[in-house]
Amino acid sequence: MNNLRNYLLDSKALTEAEYELLILLADSARINNAQLASATHTAPSTTLNRVNSMLKSNVIEGFHTRINRKALGLNLQATVSIRLSVQSPEAIQNTLLDMMKIPYITSVMKTTGSFHLIVHAYAQDSDSLQENVIDPISSIPLVDLTETSLLLSHHRRSSLFGDFYAE
């Protein structure tokens, strides 16, 4: 993390104070301004101005709620790698937009390599995965080949900063 910190500070992308605020917000977007000010040893008005400045400049794009998928019965995670029959930028973009309409898919990535897109999806079980993810993907006209991988575990950060957590 130190190399990333050094890069951000050296490039003037962030000040030290802004970096500290982002670390705190990444771990808990619910932290209030008084707590931020206390943790960074600054006045609440200064902290509020810094956060507002980062919001205005789009360094902070928003605040999000992390949902426990297992509490909702979505116990299975998978990635589906997708190869298209046509490789034009327009075909890839249109297919990417089609993927974004499938409710069980949580992210769509355009990639290089033997597959054009990779999606990350949740489902209740393997039958639900087939019905709600794989079949809809396979019905998209330009989809030529899919390869599905079940995720045994998934650890990620809530943002560029912050601690990893298990999904």
Backbone as CSV, one residue per row, in Angstrom:
resi,resn,N_x,N_y,N_z,CA_x,CA_y,CA_z,C_x,C_y,C_z
1,MET,0.839,-1.188,0.000,0.000,0.000,0.000,0.882,1.250,0.000
2,ASN,2.081,1.131,0.558,2.966,2.273,0.649,3.334,2.808,-0.734
3,ASN,3.567,1.918,-1.718,3.893,2.374,-3.063,2.742,3.150,-3.676
4,LEU,1.525,2.692,-3.469,0.352,3.399,-3.977,0.244,4.756,-3.293
5,ARG,0.405,4.769,-2.001,0.357,6.033,-1.250,1.401,6.995,-1.790
6,ASN,2.626,6.524,-1.943,3.700,7.382,-2.440,3.382,7.912,-3.833
7,TYR,2.871,7.053,-4.699,2.510,7.490,-6.048,1.471,8.601,-5.991
8,LEU,0.412,8.393,-5.210,-0.676,9.375,-5.146,-0.207,10.710,-4.571
9,LEU,0.663,10.650,-3.578,1.163,11.889,-2.979,2.190,12.560,-3.883
10,ASP,3.114,11.771,-4.440,4.146,12.336,-5.316,3.562,12.943,-6.585
11,SER,2.505,12.327,-7.110,1.887,12.830,-8.337,0.952,14.005,-8.068
12,LYS,0.788,14.331,-6.799,-0.107,15.409,-6.372,-1.578,15.101,-6.651
13,ALA,-1.889,13.810,-6.860,-3.285,13.407,-7.037,-4.059,13.630,-5.740
14,LEU,-3.371,13.450,-4.611,-3.982,13.648,-3.294,-2.981,14.311,-2.364
15,THR,-3.507,15.004,-1.371,-2.658,15.474,-0.276,-2.637,14.372,0.787
16,GLU,-1.743,14.494,1.723,-1.681,13.528,2.829,-3.008,13.493,3.587
17,ALA,-3.575,14.670,3.833,-4.844,14.752,4.564,-5.977,14.074,3.789
18,GLU,-6.020,14.292,2.490,-7.056,13.648,1.671,-6.877,12.137,1.665
19,TYR,-5.636,11.697,1.577,-5.350,10.255,1.607,-5.866,9.638,2.911
20,GLU,-5.580,10.280,4.029,-6.041,9.782,5.332,-7.568,9.703,5.378
21,LEU,-8.234,10.718,4.863,-9.709,10.715,4.840,-10.240,9.573,3.981
22,LEU,-9.631,9.338,2.834,-10.097,8.254,1.960,-9.923,6.883,2.612
23,ILE,-8.845,6.701,3.325,-8.634,5.430,4.039,-9.764,5.212,5.046
24,LEU,-10.094,6.240,5.799,-11.163,6.135,6.796,-12.520,5.899,6.138
25,LEU,-12.816,6.629,5.081,-14.105,6.478,4.395,-14.225,5.137,3.686
26,ALA,-13.113,4.605,3.198,-13.152,3.321,2.493,-13.584,2.190,3.420
27,ASP,-13.189,2.270,4.669,-13.556,1.211,5.608,-14.936,1.411,6.211
28,SER,-15.435,2.653,6.224,-16.768,2.895,6.755,-17.310,4.206,6.196
29,ALA,-18.116,4.091,5.175,-18.711,5.287,4.582,-19.712,5.939,5.538
30,ARG,-20.070,5.236,6.597,-21.024,5.787,7.571,-20.350,6.646,8.636
31,ILE,-19.032,6.724,8.611,-18.329,7.543,9.596,-18.791,8.995,9.447
32,ASN,-19.042,9.655,10.554,-19.540,11.034,10.458,-18.380,12.025,10.463
33,ASN,-18.692,13.257,10.152,-17.669,14.287,10.015,-16.897,14.514,11.314
34,ALA,-17.593,14.481,12.448,-16.909,14.677,13.733,-15.881,13.562,13.968
35,GLN,-16.238,12.321,13.615,-15.303,11.203,13.770,-14.122,11.336,12.810
36,LEU,-14.395,11.774,11.584,-13.310,12.004,10.622,-12.353,13.071,11.145
37,ALA,-12.900,14.154,11.650,-12.084,15.246,12.175,-11.236,14.778,13.348
38,SER,-11.837,14.021,14.245,-11.102,13.510,15.404,-9.971,12.572,14.979
39,ALA,-10.261,11.676,14.052,-9.266,10.697,13.613,-8.107,11.341,12.854
40,THR,-8.367,12.465,12.194,-7.318,13.136,11.423,-6.753,14.357,12.136
41,HIS,-7.238,14.610,13.352,-6.748,15.730,14.179,-6.893,17.068,13.449
42,THR,-8.047,17.263,12.832,-8.339,18.526,12.148,-9.698,19.033,12.601
43,ALA,-9.958,20.272,12.307,-11.254,20.867,12.646,-12.342,20.248,11.765
44,PRO,-13.545,20.067,12.315,-14.639,19.514,11.508,-14.905,20.312,10.224
45,SER,-14.776,21.624,10.281,-15.014,22.431,9.078,-13.966,22.133,8.003
46,THR,-12.730,21.915,8.418,-11.660,21.576,7.467,-11.911,20.214,6.842
47,THR,-12.301,19.271,7.675,-12.591,17.923,7.180,-13.750,17.960,6.189
48,LEU,-14.799,18.660,6.547,-15.959,18.764,5.663,-15.578,19.405,4.332
49,ASN,-14.765,20.447,4.373,-14.314,21.096,3.137,-13.498,20.139,2.266
50,ARG,-12.639,19.342,2.890,-11.807,18.398,2.124,-12.670,17.311,1.482
51,VAL,-13.607,16.771,2.225,-14.491,15.737,1.669,-15.330,16.328,0.540
52,ASN,-15.894,17.511,0.754,-16.694,18.152,-0.293,-15.867,18.444,-1.534
53,SER,-14.623,18.833,-1.344,-13.726,19.099,-2.473,-13.473,17.809,-3.269
54,MET,-13.281,16.696,-2.556,-13.058,15.416,-3.242,-14.323,14.935,-3.943
55,LEU,-15.483,15.256,-3.389,-16.741,14.936,-4.072,-16.882,15.773,-5.344
56,LYS,-16.586,17.051,-5.238,-16.722,17.959,-6.381,-15.774,17.585,-7.517
57,SER,-14.571,17.136,-7.177,-13.579,16.774,-8.196,-13.697,15.314,-8.647
58,ASN,-14.704,14.594,-8.139,-14.960,13.185,-8.477,-13.887,12.217,-7.994
59,VAL,-13.050,12.626,-7.064,-12.165,11.669,-6.408,-13.041,10.687,-5.627
60,ILE,-14.045,11.224,-4.948,-15.079,10.401,-4.313,-16.294,10.455,-5.230
61,GLU,-16.695,9.299,-5.737,-17.834,9.250,-6.662,-19.158,8.972,-5.963
62,GLY,-19.092,8.467,-4.759,-20.321,8.178,-4.039,-20.027,7.337,-2.811
63,PHE,-21.074,7.037,-2.071,-20.978,6.219,-0.867,-21.921,5.039,-1.067
64,HIS,-21.469,3.846,-0.732,-22.216,2.641,-1.084,-22.491,1.760,0.122
65,THR,-23.535,0.992,-0.006,-23.892,0.002,0.999,-23.405,-1.357,0.528
66,ARG,-22.708,-2.068,1.393,-22.261,-3.425,1.075,-23.357,-4.381,1.532
67,ILE,-23.901,-5.129,0.585,-25.012,-6.040,0.867,-24.486,-7.450,1.053
68,ASN,-24.956,-8.119,2.095,-24.572,-9.502,2.369,-25.428,-10.417,1.493
69,ARG,-24.876,-10.886,0.394,-25.617,-11.706,-0.569,-26.108,-13.015,0.053
70,LYS,-25.329,-13.571,0.971,-25.735,-14.840,1.595,-26.989,-14.655,2.451
71,ALA,-27.125,-13.492,3.068,-28.327,-13.221,3.863,-29.564,-13.158,2.974
72,LEU,-29.360,-12.943,1.681,-30.460,-12.901,0.719,-30.635,-14.225,-0.020
73,GLY,-29.861,-15.246,0.380,-29.981,-16.559,-0.242,-29.201,-16.709,-1.530
74,LEU,-28.333,-15.764,-1.849,-27.507,-15.853,-3.063,-26.168,-16.475,-2.682
75,ASN,-26.160,-17.800,-2.596,-25.027,-18.536,-2.037,-23.963,-18.926,-3.053
76,LEU,-24.223,-18.722,-4.318,-23.299,-19.151,-5.363,-22.789,-17.932,-6.121
77,GLN,-21.479,-17.910,-6.343,-20.865,-16.873,-7.168,-20.188,-17.539,-8.351
78,ALA,-20.196,-16.867,-9.487,-19.546,-17.412,-10.667,-19.026,-16.291,-11.546
79,THR,-18.040,-16.639,-12.347,-17.654,-15.777,-13.452,-17.980,-16.530,-14.726
80,VAL,-18.397,-15.781,-15.734,-18.656,-16.364,-17.040,-17.809,-15.589,-18.036
81,SER,-16.896,-16.314,-18.697,-16.068,-15.727,-19.741,-16.796,-15.918,-21.058
82,ILE,-16.828,-14.865,-21.865,-17.677,-14.862,-23.060,-16.850,-14.487,-24.286
83,ARG,-16.934,-15.348,-25.300,-16.317,-15.052,-26.593,-17.437,-14.726,-27.571
84,LEU,-17.219,-13.694,-28.362,-18.221,-13.273,-29.335,-17.854,-13.763,-30.733
85,SER,-18.850,-13.912,-31.571,-18.610,-14.340,-32.953,-18.127,-13.194,-33.833
86,VAL,-18.403,-11.976,-33.407,-17.954,-10.776,-34.109,-17.115,-9.965,-33.132
87,GLN,-15.968,-9.456,-33.602,-15.038,-8.793,-32.687,-14.954,-7.288,-32.865
88,SER,-15.934,-6.678,-33.454,-15.889,-5.231,-33.643,-16.157,-4.514,-32.318
89,PRO,-15.627,-3.310,-32.155,-15.907,-2.553,-30.930,-17.403,-2.366,-30.692
90,GLU,-18.156,-2.142,-31.756,-19.600,-1.952,-31.620,-20.277,-3.229,-31.117
91,ALA,-19.885,-4.384,-31.647,-20.469,-5.654,-31.220,-20.162,-5.931,-29.754
92,ILE,-18.935,-5.655,-29.353,-18.545,-5.875,-27.959,-19.325,-4.937,-27.039
93,GLN,-19.426,-3.667,-27.427,-20.154,-2.693,-26.607,-21.632,-3.046,-26.495
94,ASN,-22.256,-3.432,-27.592,-23.678,-3.797,-27.563,-23.916,-5.027,-26.701
95,THR,-23.019,-5.998,-26.776,-23.160,-7.203,-25.956,-22.941,-6.870,-24.483
96,LEU,-21.976,-5.999,-24.210,-21.744,-5.551,-22.840,-23.015,-4.913,-22.279
97,LEU,-23.671,-4.092,-23.077,-24.921,-3.463,-22.627,-26.021,-4.503,-22.404
98,ASP,-26.075,-5.530,-23.241,-27.043,-6.623,-23.047,-26.780,-7.347,-21.724
99,MET,-25.506,-7.567,-21.393,-25.151,-8.245,-20.131,-25.618,-7.429,-18.930
100,MET,-25.548,-6.115,-19.060,-25.907,-5.242,-17.947,-27.407,-5.265,-17.655
101,LYS,-28.188,-5.853,-18.527,-29.637,-5.966,-18.319,-30.012,-7.233,-17.539
102,ILE,-29.057,-8.131,-17.323,-29.335,-9.390,-16.622,-29.175,-9.130,-15.120
103,PRO,-30.259,-9.205,-14.339,-30.223,-8.776,-12.935,-29.208,-9.508,-12.047
104,TYR,-28.924,-10.760,-12.303,-28.019,-11.516,-11.443,-26.550,-11.173,-11.683
105,ILE,-26.259,-10.466,-12.757,-24.882,-10.075,-13.067,-24.562,-8.784,-12.315
106,THR,-23.441,-8.795,-11.579,-23.067,-7.625,-10.788,-21.945,-6.816,-11.407
107,SER,-21.181,-7.400,-12.314,-20.165,-6.620,-13.017,-19.866,-7.266,-14.363
108,VAL,-19.498,-6.413,-15.303,-19.140,-6.849,-16.652,-17.806,-6.206,-16.985
109,MET,-16.846,-7.016,-17.401,-15.516,-6.513,-17.715,-15.178,-6.802,-19.167
110,LYS,-14.722,-5.808,-19.898,-14.223,-5.991,-21.252,-12.752,-6.347,-21.113
111,THR,-12.311,-7.419,-21.788,-10.969,-7.929,-21.569,-10.221,-8.140,-22.878
112,THR,-8.933,-8.395,-22.730,-8.120,-8.858,-23.848,-7.969,-10.366,-23.680
113,GLY,-7.402,-11.023,-24.663,-7.195,-12.462,-24.571,-8.222,-13.211,-25.392
114,SER,-8.435,-14.466,-25.047,-9.317,-15.315,-25.860,-10.801,-15.065,-25.604
115,PHE,-11.134,-14.317,-24.561,-12.527,-13.955,-24.288,-12.665,-12.439,-24.358
116,HIS,-13.820,-11.986,-24.804,-14.061,-10.554,-24.955,-14.623,-9.913,-23.691
117,LEU,-15.433,-10.678,-22.966,-16.083,-10.165,-21.761,-16.001,-11.211,-20.657
118,ILE,-15.974,-10.747,-19.436,-16.102,-11.624,-18.267,-17.141,-10.979,-17.367
119,VAL,-18.110,-11.770,-16.924,-19.118,-11.250,-16.008,-18.980,-11.944,-14.655
120,HIS,-19.364,-11.229,-13.623,-19.415,-11.773,-12.267,-20.885,-11.799,-11.885
121,ALA,-21.340,-12.940,-11.376,-22.762,-13.087,-11.072,-22.965,-13.843,-9.764
122,TYR,-24.130,-13.610,-9.170,-24.579,-14.339,-7.988,-25.830,-15.113,-8.349
123,ALA,-26.051,-16.216,-7.659,-27.275,-16.999,-7.853,-27.538,-17.799,-6.579
124,GLN,-28.774,-18.319,-6.489,-29.133,-19.112,-5.321,-28.392,-20.459,-5.326
125,ASP,-28.327,-21.089,-6.489,-27.726,-22.411,-6.628,-27.402,-22.636,-8.098
126,SER,-26.945,-23.827,-8.446,-26.541,-24.089,-9.834,-27.719,-24.020,-10.800
127,ASP,-28.900,-24.455,-10.384,-30.072,-24.352,-11.261,-30.407,-22.884,-11.544
128,SER,-30.347,-22.061,-10.512,-30.608,-20.632,-10.671,-29.548,-19.980,-11.558
129,LEU,-28.301,-20.388,-11.390,-27.228,-19.864,-12.230,-27.509,-20.179,-13.704
130,GLN,-27.895,-21.413,-13.964,-28.196,-21.814,-15.345,-29.356,-20.988,-15.909
131,GLU,-30.437,-20.925,-15.152,-31.661,-20.271,-15.624,-31.528,-18.748,-15.727
132,ASN,-30.869,-18.139,-14.740,-30.869,-16.679,-14.649,-29.620,-15.992,-15.182
133,VAL,-28.569,-16.777,-15.459,-27.326,-16.179,-15.939,-26.873,-16.828,-17.248
134,ILE,-26.600,-18.115,-17.210,-26.007,-18.776,-18.381,-26.964,-18.805,-19.564
135,ASP,-28.220,-19.187,-19.342,-29.185,-19.226,-20.461,-29.414,-17.844,-21.070
136,PRO,-29.638,-16.792,-20.266,-29.793,-15.464,-20.870,-28.554,-15.006,-21.648
137,ILE,-27.365,-15.312,-21.132,-26.139,-14.946,-21.853,-26.079,-15.701,-23.176
138,SER,-26.351,-16.987,-23.120,-26.273,-17.819,-24.328,-27.284,-17.420,-25.388
139,SER,-28.372,-16.771,-24.986,-29.401,-16.367,-25.950,-29.062,-15.044,-26.657
140,ILE,-28.016,-14.374,-26.226,-27.606,-13.125,-26.885,-26.972,-13.496,-28.222
141,PRO,-27.451,-12.919,-29.320,-27.074,-13.373,-30.663,-25.577,-13.493,-30.957
142,LEU,-24.750,-12.583,-30.512,-23.333,-12.620,-30.873,-22.472,-13.488,-29.954
143,VAL,-23.079,-14.073,-28.918,-22.309,-14.925,-28.005,-22.003,-16.238,-28.704
144,ASP,-20.708,-16.522,-28.827,-20.239,-17.713,-29.533,-19.877,-18.840,-28.565
145,LEU,-19.263,-18.480,-27.441,-18.773,-19.479,-26.498,-18.765,-18.877,-25.102
146,THR,-19.143,-19.681,-24.113,-19.037,-19.254,-22.719,-18.268,-20.295,-21.932
147,GLU,-17.596,-19.840,-20.904,-16.903,-20.728,-19.973,-17.199,-20.231,-18.569
148,THR,-17.855,-21.065,-17.772,-18.300,-20.681,-16.435,-17.380,-21.266,-15.379
149,SER,-17.008,-20.437,-14.415,-16.207,-20.880,-13.273,-16.947,-20.522,-12.007
150,LEU,-17.121,-21.505,-11.120,-17.716,-21.237,-9.810,-16.624,-20.695,-8.894
151,LEU,-16.961,-19.679,-8.118,-15.997,-19.094,-7.191,-16.127,-19.780,-5.835
152,LEU,-15.031,-20.277,-5.347,-15.023,-20.912,-4.032,-14.919,-19.870,-2.926
153,SER,-14.233,-18.778,-3.218,-14.193,-17.636,-2.309,-13.865,-16.399,-3.125
154,HIS,-14.197,-15.252,-2.564,-13.986,-13.982,-3.246,-13.637,-12.958,-2.181
155,HIS,-12.444,-12.434,-2.251,-11.980,-11.424,-1.305,-11.708,-10.152,-2.095
156,ARG,-12.246,-9.051,-1.620,-12.088,-7.797,-2.343,-12.089,-6.618,-1.397
157,ARG,-11.693,-5.483,-1.938,-11.774,-4.232,-1.206,-13.048,-3.530,-1.626
158,SER,-13.570,-2.713,-0.760,-14.766,-1.959,-1.111,-14.431,-0.809,-2.058
159,SER,-13.152,-0.458,-2.132,-12.704,0.600,-3.035,-11.202,0.431,-3.222
160,LEU,-10.570,1.402,-3.837,-9.128,1.360,-4.049,-8.379,1.248,-2.725
161,PHE,-8.945,1.828,-1.693,-8.343,1.801,-0.358,-9.165,0.880,0.535
162,GLY,-8.715,0.695,1.735,-9.492,-0.081,2.702,-9.026,-1.513,2.775
163,ASP,-9.618,-2.222,3.694,-9.250,-3.608,3.951,-9.992,-4.547,3.028
164,PHE,-9.401,-5.715,2.792,-10.089,-6.768,2.052,-11.164,-7.375,2.943
165,TYR,-12.236,-7.826,2.346,-13.262,-8.577,3.071,-13.704,-9.731,2.185
166,ALA,-14.211,-10.773,2.835,-14.689,-11.948,2.104,-16.150,-11.763,1.751
167,GLU,-16.492,-12.077,0.527,-17.894,-12.029,0.101,-18.497,-13.403,0.257
